[in-house]
Amino acid sequence: MPGNRRLPTRDQLAAWRDFIETTEALRSRVGGRLHDETGLSPGDYSVMLALSEMSEMRSSDLAAHIGWERSRLSHHLGRMERRGLIQREDCATDNRGAFVRPTAAGTEAFDAATVPHLKAIRELFVDALTPAQIAAAAEIAAALRTHLDQP
């Protein structure tokens, strides 16, 4: 069957499964520690990280920046707004758009979460790998990103 030659081999599928399962376990552990130690979810942290890089962003730009669907971001921003982490302000030039800004409480929560989050990354990711493995992981991530960005 000519079409089956493009299917992954058993070894390739095993590598894929190990990669996915380990990545999910790592994300879960880092996210769980972030939430337990700071009260912020990984999603909160992603939003606040993007907003820390720019003092405000249009919600559509923020969604693109963190790789979320706009509807997912809208719901998440509503929860963050109710918790006092961000504020939204309607855009004068676009009735459907809004600017998102961190509140003082949101900035404080993000700042307080940064060191515990970085410690979790160090302990769960960096400390488990050699410098060569970290370089290989970065190379693999870059290759995958380049491949995924192709049309």
C-alpha positions in Angstrom: 0.0 0.0 0.0 1.8 3.1 -1.2 0.0 5.6 1.2 1.1 3.6 4.3 4.8 4.5 3.6 4.1 7.9 5.0 2.7 6.5 8.3 5.0 6.6 11.3 6.9 3.4 12.2 6.3 1.6 15.5 9.5 3.2 16.9 8.5 6.7 15.7 5.0 6.2 17.4 6.7 5.1 20.6 8.9 8.2 20.5 5.9 10.4 19.8 3.9 8.9 22.7 6.8 9.3 25.1 7.3 12.9 24.0 3.6 13.8 24.4 3.1 12.0 27.7 6.2 13.4 29.2 5.5 16.9 28.0 1.9 16.7 29.5 3.2 15.4 32.8 5.8 18.2 32.9 3.2 20.8 32.1 0.9 19.4 34.7 3.5 19.4 37.4 4.8 22.9 36.6 1.2 24.2 36.4 0.2 22.5 39.6 3.1 24.0 41.5 2.4 27.4 40.0 -1.2 27.3 41.2 -0.5 25.7 44.6 2.3 28.2 45.4 0.9 31.4 43.8 -2.8 31.0 43.1 -2.2 31.7 39.4 -3.1 29.1 36.7 -0.8 28.5 33.8 -3.3 30.4 31.7 -3.2 33.4 34.1 0.6 33.3 34.0 0.7 33.2 30.1 -1.7 36.2 29.9 0.2 38.2 32.6 3.6 37.3 31.0 2.4 38.7 27.7 1.0 41.8 29.4 4.3 42.3 31.3 6.1 42.6 28.0 3.6 45.2 26.7 1.7 47.4 29.2 -1.5 46.8 27.2 -2.6 44.7 24.3 -5.7 44.4 22.2 -7.4 41.2 23.1 -7.1 39.9 19.5 -3.4 40.5 19.5 -3.1 38.9 23.0 -4.9 35.8 21.7 -2.5 35.5 18.7 0.5 36.2 20.9 -0.2 33.3 23.4 -1.7 31.0 20.7 -5.3 30.9 22.0 -8.6 31.1 20.3 -10.2 34.4 20.9 -13.3 32.9 22.5 -11.1 30.9 25.0 -9.2 34.1 25.8 -12.4 36.1 26.2 -13.7 33.6 28.8 -10.4 33.5 30.6 -10.1 37.3 30.7 -13.6 37.4 32.2 -12.4 35.2 35.1 -9.2 37.2 35.5 -11.1 40.4 35.5 -13.5 39.2 38.2 -10.5 38.3 40.3 -9.0 41.8 39.8 -6.0 40.7 37.8 -6.7 42.6 34.6 -9.0 45.2 33.3 -10.5 45.6 29.8 -11.3 48.9 28.1 -13.3 49.2 24.9 -11.4 50.2 21.9 -12.6 53.6 20.5 -11.8 52.6 16.9 -13.3 49.1 17.0 -16.5 48.2 18.8 -15.6 44.5 18.9 -12.1 45.1 20.3 -10.8 45.8 23.8 -7.5 46.7 25.3 -6.3 44.5 28.1 -4.2 45.9 30.9 -2.9 44.3 34.1 -4.2 45.9 37.3 -1.8 46.7 40.2 -3.0 43.6 41.9 -2.4 41.6 38.8 1.1 42.9 38.4 1.8 42.2 42.0 0.5 38.6 41.7 2.6 38.0 38.5 5.7 39.5 40.1 5.2 37.3 43.2 4.7 34.2 41.0 7.7 34.6 38.8 10.4 33.3 41.2 8.4 30.2 42.3 7.5 29.5 38.6 11.2 29.8 37.6 12.2 27.5 40.5 9.7 24.9 39.3 11.1 25.1 35.8 14.7 24.7 37.1 13.8 21.8 39.4 11.5 19.9 37.0 13.1 20.6 33.6 16.6 22.1 33.8 17.9 19.9 36.6 16.8 16.7 34.9 18.8 17.4 31.8 22.5 17.9 30.8 23.5 21.1 29.0 23.7 19.1 25.8 20.2 17.7 26.3 18.8 21.2 26.9 20.5 22.4 23.7 19.0 19.4 21.9 15.5 20.2 23.3 15.8 23.8 22.1 16.9 22.5 18.7 14.0 20.1 18.5 11.5 22.8 19.6 12.8 25.2 17.0 12.6 22.5 14.2 9.0 21.7 15.2 8.0 25.4 15.4 9.5 26.0 11.9 7.7 23.0 10.5 4.4 24.0 12.1 4.7 27.6 10.8 4.9 26.4 7.2 1.6 26.8 5.3 
